[in-house]
């Protein structure tokens, strides 16, 4: 390729940039990689392609570490009836939307039974279509339980009911054979599933241990959907890397995570708040989900704050929300972590970038404005460290591996 250009007069955020990076910098990008970071005004770039950012903020692209690209319909029941080829195209529509609002890396935590997200990831990697970097779990592993069977409202997403070590081994191996990047387990009931209890553990140690073992043999890891405190402790003791949602995490779980870089939690406030703020209260779905989630909200706030306030827990970024919700409000996760949880702006920005990269084990490639990393970058008109509301709207520009998307 050998395409080199310079982003000039970029305002960098120290917490999201390499150590010692100047506050106002020129960034040299070569073949999609950040090749140099220099103090602005020290050098002229004669004969080179230069793009002047005029003091606007340059930061890493957002990493959404918990999403389902197959969740394009507002009502989950509708999704059960989308045909497989149409599904892949809808996944692509969602992926393109994410890229447009500055999400340059996506971790899909459970796709449909046709592996449409895996197909999309392959198409992106081949260069057939343009989309964010995608890491997919394939199909989720869900023990037989209320709200988690193929005939439930989420039937398109949860077809592997695993109820023994042998069934787990088989299902995990099928996922890897089909190209999964990691494995997603269900350790507790869910907020959304009818009859499902989020606080209650549903998986046995020997099932989790088997999944973790085979994931490690494939040089990757397990993520687990876990709201309840006991199930979180169980999962961590079995070697699971990322705790999804982590709604009711307690001191025992936090002690197991203290100071670690190889495990952490991925809260998903957007989906929880979305269920309350935007589900039709008169619909069948609304009638069961709104009272159920509302009753748990204060406890979620207290538990997530106990994780944050310790300062030694790796907290990542997830939204778990549908395309419709993401379209309505691109920055809802920023809003909820700021308004509902009261977290510090710089910490929130780290969660959305570098922390998630570390949790996913891709920090060698992305998550920081640093020499040698992919040029997955966004340009923000404003200073998000002082005013997080600038993240509620689309960034001014998006770069994916050095290519300007817009
Ligand atoms: Zn999810």
Boltz pocket constraint, residues with backbone or C-beta under 6 A from the ligand:
constraints:
  - pocket:
      binder: B
      contacts: [[A, 66], [A, 67], [A, 68], [A, 109], [A, 110], [A, 320]]
      max_distance: 6.0
